[in-house]
Amino acid sequence: MNAIKYLMLSAAFTLLLPAMGFAKNPDHGTMRLDQAAAIGSTQLQPGTYKVEWNGTGSDVHVNILTHNKTVASTTAQLKTNDTPASQDAVVMAPAPDNSSQKQISEIDFCKHEEALVFNSNAANGTSQTMDRGR
């Protein structure tokens, strides 16, 4: 009887293993905004957001979510840093129209080497960091 259970378990594992390889979830991280900022054409209010992205290099699709609802979608470049970030950071730059509005230009994620760059021609960005005690 134990041999049959072992055989059934082995068969199930063998069949499920390849399927697990195809079910890759998007990469994700968290960002917290202490002030309103725009990403793409969407204005985000202060708060905590989940950031999900798919792809590599200069063609990455990014979704910004709050309460499991997508509130913004845009594209970005995935940059690989030499070392993992020591804390979460959101880099903001002035909006292109020189208004007082801030535009998110980069997001760094704690303990990740990857960073998302949204506006490669933004200069003089200011960084907002969040230490999550990691």
Backbone hydrogen bonds in HBPLUS format (Angstrom, degrees):
<---DONOR---> <-ACCEPTOR-->    atom                        ^
c    i                          cat <-CA-CA->   ^        H-A-AA   ^      H-
h    n   atom  resd res      DA  || num        DHA   H-A  angle D-A-AA Bond
n    s   type  num  typ     dist DA aas  dist angle  dist       angle   num
A0005-LYS N   A0001-MET O   3.20 MM   4  6.55 160.8  2.24 149.1 153.6     1
A0006-TYR N   A0002-ASN O   2.93 MM   4  6.10 160.8  1.96 149.2 154.8     2
A0007-LEU N   A0003-ALA O   2.89 MM   4  6.04 156.9  1.95 144.4 150.9     3
A0008-MET N   A0004-ILE O   2.88 MM   4  6.10 160.0  1.92 151.4 156.6     4
A0009-LEU N   A0005-LYS O   2.93 MM   4  6.09 160.9  1.96 149.7 155.0     5
A0010-SER N   A0006-TYR O   2.91 MM   4  6.08 158.5  1.96 147.5 153.7     6
A0011-ALA N   A0007-LEU O   2.95 MM   4  6.13 157.1  2.00 146.9 153.1     7
A0012-ALA N   A0008-MET O   2.97 MM   4  6.17 160.9  2.01 148.3 153.4     8
A0013-PHE N   A0009-LEU O   2.97 MM   4  6.14 162.8  2.00 149.5 154.2     9
A0014-THR N   A0010-SER O   2.93 MM   4  6.07 159.2  1.97 147.4 153.3    10
A0015-LEU N   A0011-ALA O   3.02 MM   4  6.23 150.8  2.11 146.5 153.7    11
A0016-LEU N   A0012-ALA O   2.98 MM   4  6.14 149.7  2.07 148.2 156.5    12
A0017-LEU N   A0013-PHE O   2.98 MM   4  5.94 146.8  2.09 150.6 157.2    13
A0020-MET N   A0016-LEU O   3.12 MM   4  6.39 147.1  2.23 155.5 164.5    14
A0021-GLY N   A0018-PRO O   3.18 MM   3  5.36 131.1  2.43  99.6 111.8    15
A0022-PHE N   A0019-ALA O   3.21 MM   3  5.37 133.4  2.44  99.5 111.0    16
A0027-ASP N   A0053-TRP O   3.06 MM  26  5.38 131.6  2.30 174.9 163.1    17
A0053-TRP N   A0027-ASP O   2.83 MM  26  5.38 158.2  1.88 146.4 151.2    18
A0029-GLY N   A0051-VAL O   2.83 MM  22  5.21 143.3  1.97 146.1 156.9    19
A0051-VAL N   A0029-GLY O   2.79 MM  22  5.21 173.6  1.80 148.9 149.2    20
A0031-MET N   A0049-TYR O   2.90 MM  18  5.35 163.2  1.93 154.0 158.7    21
A0049-TYR N   A0031-MET O   2.76 MM  18  5.35 167.7  1.78 167.4 171.5    22
A0033-LEU N   A0047-GLY O   2.79 MM  14  5.25 167.1  1.80 155.6 156.3    23
A0047-GLY N   A0033-LEU O   2.95 MM  14  5.25 140.6  2.11 129.0 140.3    24
A0037-ALA N   A0044-LEU O   2.99 MM   7  5.36 154.5  2.06 146.7 155.0    25
A0044-LEU N   A0037-ALA O   2.70 MM   7  5.36 168.2  1.72 154.0 156.5    26
A0038-ALA N   A0102-LYS O   2.84 MM  64  6.25 163.3  1.87 149.3 153.5    27
A0104-ILE N   A0038-ALA O   2.82 MM  66  6.05 169.6  1.83 173.7 172.7    28
A0039-ILE N   A0042-THR O   2.85 MM   3  5.44 156.6  1.90 156.2 163.0    29
A0042-THR N   A0039-ILE O   3.10 MM   3  5.44 160.9  2.14 131.2 130.6    30
A0050-LYS N   A0065-LEU O   2.87 MM  15  5.03 160.3  1.90 145.3 150.1    31
A0065-LEU N   A0050-LYS O   2.78 MM  15  5.03 170.8  1.79 156.2 158.8    32
A0052-GLU N   A0063-ASN O   2.95 MM  11  5.23 169.7  1.96 157.5 161.0    33
A0063-ASN N   A0052-GLU O   2.82 MM  11  5.23 163.3  1.85 154.0 159.4    34
A0054-ASN N   A0061-HIS O   3.00 MM   7  5.40 150.5  2.09 147.6 157.0    35
A0061-HIS N   A0054-ASN O   3.00 MM   7  5.40 153.7  2.07 161.5 159.9    36
A0078-LEU N   A0057-GLY O   2.71 MM  21  5.11 165.0  1.73 158.8 158.2    37
A0060-VAL N   A0076-ALA O   3.07 MM  16  5.18 154.9  2.13 160.4 158.2    38
A0076-ALA N   A0060-VAL O   2.91 MM  16  5.18 144.5  2.03 141.8 151.4    39
A0062-VAL N   A0074-THR O   2.82 MM  12  5.32 175.7  1.82 160.1 158.6    40
A0074-THR N   A0062-VAL O   2.96 MM  12  5.32 156.9  2.01 148.4 154.9    41
A0064-ILE N   A0072-ALA O   2.81 MM   8  5.07 166.1  1.83 153.9 154.1    42
A0071-VAL N   A0064-ILE O   2.77 MM   7  5.80 163.7  1.79 159.3 164.8    43
A0072-ALA N   A0064-ILE O   3.37 MM   8  5.07 147.5  2.48 139.7 138.3    44
A0066-THR N   A0069-LYS O   2.98 MM   3  5.40 155.6  2.04 144.6 147.7    45
A0069-LYS N   A0066-THR O   3.02 MM   3  5.40 153.5  2.09 110.9 119.0    46
A0077-GLN N   A0117-VAL O   2.89 MM  40  5.10 163.3  1.91 146.1 151.5    47
A0117-VAL N   A0077-GLN O   2.85 MM  40  5.10 167.2  1.87 154.2 158.5    48
A0079-LYS N   A0115-ALA O   2.78 MM  36  5.11 169.1  1.79 163.8 164.0    49
A0115-ALA N   A0079-LYS O   2.76 MM  36  5.11 146.0  1.87 151.3 158.9    50
A0081-ASN N   A0113-GLU O   2.76 MM  32  5.03 177.9  1.76 146.1 146.6    51
A0085-ALA N   A0112-HIS O   3.02 MM  27  5.78 158.6  2.07 137.8 135.4    52
A0111-LYS N   A0085-ALA O   2.75 MM  26  5.23 164.7  1.77 155.2 151.4    53
A0130-MET N   A0088-ASP O   2.90 MM  42  5.26 157.5  1.95 145.1 144.9    54
A0089-ALA N   A0108-ASP O   2.97 MM  19  5.01 160.8  2.01 137.3 136.6    55
A0108-ASP N   A0089-ALA O   2.81 MM  19  5.01 168.8  1.82 153.0 156.9    56
A0090-VAL N   A0128-GLN O   2.75 MM  38  5.12 163.5  1.78 149.5 154.4    57
A0128-GLN N   A0090-VAL O   2.77 MM  38  5.12 158.0  1.82 140.2 147.8    58
A0091-VAL N   A0106-GLU O   2.79 MM  15  4.95 164.0  1.81 146.2 151.2    59
A0105-SER N   A0091-VAL O   2.80 MM  14  5.65 168.7  1.81 154.4 158.0    60
A0106-GLU N   A0091-VAL O   3.30 MM  15  4.95 150.7  2.39 136.6 134.1    61
A0092-MET N   A0126-THR O   2.60 MM  34  5.14 170.0  1.61 160.9 160.5    62
A0126-THR N   A0092-MET O   2.51 MM  34  5.14 153.4  1.57 159.2 163.3    63
A0093-ALA N   A0103-GLN O   2.84 MM  10  5.26 159.7  1.88 150.7 156.4    64
A0103-GLN N   A0093-ALA O   2.73 MM  10  5.26 165.1  1.76 163.1 168.2    65
A0095-ALA N   A0101-GLN O   3.05 MM   6  5.64 142.9  2.19 161.6 152.6    66
A0098-ASN N   A0095-ALA O   2.88 MM   3  5.40 153.0  1.95 128.0 129.2    67
A0118-PHE N   A0105-SER O   2.75 MM  13  4.76 157.5  1.80 125.4 132.9    68
A0107-ILE N   A0116-LEU O   2.86 MM   9  5.22 147.9  1.96 144.5 154.4    69
A0116-LEU N   A0107-ILE O   2.98 MM   9  5.22 156.1  2.04 150.8 153.6    70
A0112-HIS N   A0109-PHE O   3.04 MM   3  5.45 145.6  2.16 142.8 137.7    71
A0122-ALA N   A0119-ASN O   3.10 MM   3  5.61 166.6  2.12 122.6 123.3    72
